[in-house]
Each structure stands twice: as structure tokens, then as C-alpha cells.
Amino acid sequence: MASLTSPTFTTNTRCLQRPQNSHSPSQQPRLSQRPELNRRHFISQTASLSALPLLSPLILNPQQANAAAEDSLSEWERVYLPIDPGVVLLDIAFVPDDPNHGFLLGTRQTIMETKDGGNTWVQRSIPSAEDEDFNYRFNSISFKGKEGWIVGKPAILLYTADSGETWERIPLSAQLPGDMVYIKATGEKSAEMVTDEGAIYVTSNRGYNWRAAVQESVSATLNRTVSSGISGASYYTGTFNTVNRSPNGNYVAVSSRGNFYLTWEPGQAFWQPHNRAIARRIQNMGWRADGGLWLLVRGGGLYLSKGTGISEEFEEIPVQSRGFGILDVGYRSKEEAWAAGGSGVLLRTTNGGKTWTRDKAADNIAANLYSVKFIDDKKGFVLGNDGVLLRYLG
């Protein structure tokens, strides 16, 4: 796989600038406080209803009922965002040097910024993207110190050296295999980037040059190994469904059909395919806080690998998913983790995954919850479709 090279762009660099008339987060109204639940209005309404006969039922409209149910979330609150309701939220990250300063990504060219730890958010614009006839899907964001990276589809790479005050757009090779789905800031001017065809590239000079970390795409690897007994490899369409990275740089990815999975460790020349030991197709896989793997199957099944590290042995864990698919798992610590999924499914374990309980209050959130992200043990978020964002209260 050839290396990617990007030309020098000192005169053509475009920056992500703040809108001239945008307010700082501190000037914005608190978005998690909904106008329909104004306390003074509620008290006055209650007082007027008290004058009615005792047999008269107290009826709340559907919006009030749903909002009241959402307020009863035991350890999460919903943060309402000033975005189109159809936006799917995809990733979130905070600046290590300023833990209250973070960015939220999504479809429909969505980049939002917070400076109060995620209580309120304002939109950011991208002049370089607005000049083109594209509607970018921003897939991944990562920070190391004040340096940050964003990747999206169609192919776009943004870089900041000042904690996101400005963002440069870095040119990419037109021969880049696949769409960029993940990026990880690894050090000064350094990052690791992954495409949905299994290409892994690393840079150490701010994105001017990229070096391939694997020698071939996943499709080429499977063409060589299809006779080795990987079930379903002949149906492989050449893209990942999901890909997740461990803190020590190991990757696990699920094939687009969910019929097998692949792993990669630093130093390996190729991705390693693995048969699934479960009858149902895989929905997603990732890394536990103790270094083992978790695995989700379609229909709401959750499995944990036996032991730590890469494994093909899994055991099923009973969960109350109500038949809805579980889409992601996020670990707050080695013992506590949260799982989220379709139709507001939200589950919690406090014993490393041996047992899970359902947060029933989340059943009233009319959205699919796609991603669970814990920044640290006190700061976590759940991202969903229709602009749904939950913030961990602890």
C-alpha cells in the first residue's frame, strides 16, 4: 500500500473560524432546561388545578409527560442541542489541557463546541466546507494536549494546534482507500487514521505525510485467507461495520455483514480474521477496561470474552434488552460500564459485566442510542440520533 503524501499548503490553508455573531457558551441559555417545564408556570398551573373538584384528573400533554420521564433518569440528564432534529451524533472529545472545553460531531456537517463541560453547546461553522457542494459527515475527533484532529466523509481532514480555536484543512490523496472512520491523536504532530477498508496510516509531521501501517487492504487479506476457514469471508464487501481501538493501540473491527471479525496489533503486517463463535451476526465489538473484549449481536445479545486480550471464546451475559439491539458499551471503570441501544435501551453493570440492570426511565427517550463515551470517571455522554445527547451526572 503506497504512502499518502500531502503537498505543502501554506498559502491555501483554510481555517475553521468562529461565527462573527455567535455567543459564547456562557451567554447561551441553559439548553438542558426546557421551556415547557418552566417552574413558575408549572406552580401556577398546579395552583389553578387545585381549585377543581377532587375527582378531576390531572392530565399532562405528551411533551410534558415525556420530559418528566426523562428527568427521572437516575444518573443521566438530557442536554438539548440547537441543531436539526434529524442529526445523528457520532463522536465527542474534550481538550486535555482544558477539561471543560469539548467538541461534538455528527451528520449534516455538525460540529458543536462547549466550554462548560457539556452543559451547553454552540455550533461551529467550516468556511472551507461551505464553499463546496458537500454535506459532510464528521465521524471521529481526538485530542492530545492542544492538538486535535477531525475526519469525515466525503474525505476531509481537519487539524488544530490551538485547542480548536482554529482548524486547518489538510489535503489528502485522492487514492486514499475507503472512507476515514477513525482518528487518534498519538503525540506531538502525530496521529493514527483508519479507513473502512482496513487501511491504517500514521503521521508524525502534522499530516503532511502519511505512512501505511498495514501492507494491504482487508479485502486483499481475505482473498489470501478465504481457504483457511473464515466463515462468510467470500461474502465480504470490503468495508468495516465498526472499528474500535484499545488504549494500547490494538484494533477490533466487525465485517460489514457481521459474519466475522478482525483484529490488528501494532507491528502486524495484516489484519487477522476470526470466525464468530455465536450463531447470530455481530453488531459491534470493543475493549473492556480490563483488556478483554465485549461483543454485541443483533437482537440484543451481549457476550464477554474469557480472559483478556484477543480471544475467540465468549460467554453470553443475560441482559434485559427488551428485544432491541444493543449498539455500544462504554466503561467508566473496570467494574462499572453502561450499554446503550435501540429505542432508548440503557443498561448498567457494577461488577465488570457479570450482571446488568436496565435504567427503565430511559425507555421513554424516543431515539436510538449509538455511542457511550466516558472521558473520565466523572464525565460521560451517550450519543444518539435525532440530536439526542445524555450527560452523566454520577
Protein Blocks (a to p, Z undefined) as FASTA:
>chain_A
ZZdddddfklmcccddddfkbccfklpccfklcfklgfklmmmmmmmmmmpcfklccddd
fklmmmmmmmmpmkbccddddddfkbccfbdcddfklmkbccdddeehiacddfehomac
cddddfklmmpccdcddfbdcdehjbccdddddddddddfegolaccdddddfklgcjdf
bdcdfbehiacdddfeopacddfeholaccdfbfbdfklmmmmmmmnopghklmpgoiaf
bdcddfkopacdddfkopaccdddehiabdcddddfbfbdcfbdcddfkopacdddehii
acddehedjdfbdcdddddehopacfbdcdfbfkbccdddeehiacddfehomaccddfk
lmmpgcddfbdcdfblmbccdddeehiacddeZZ
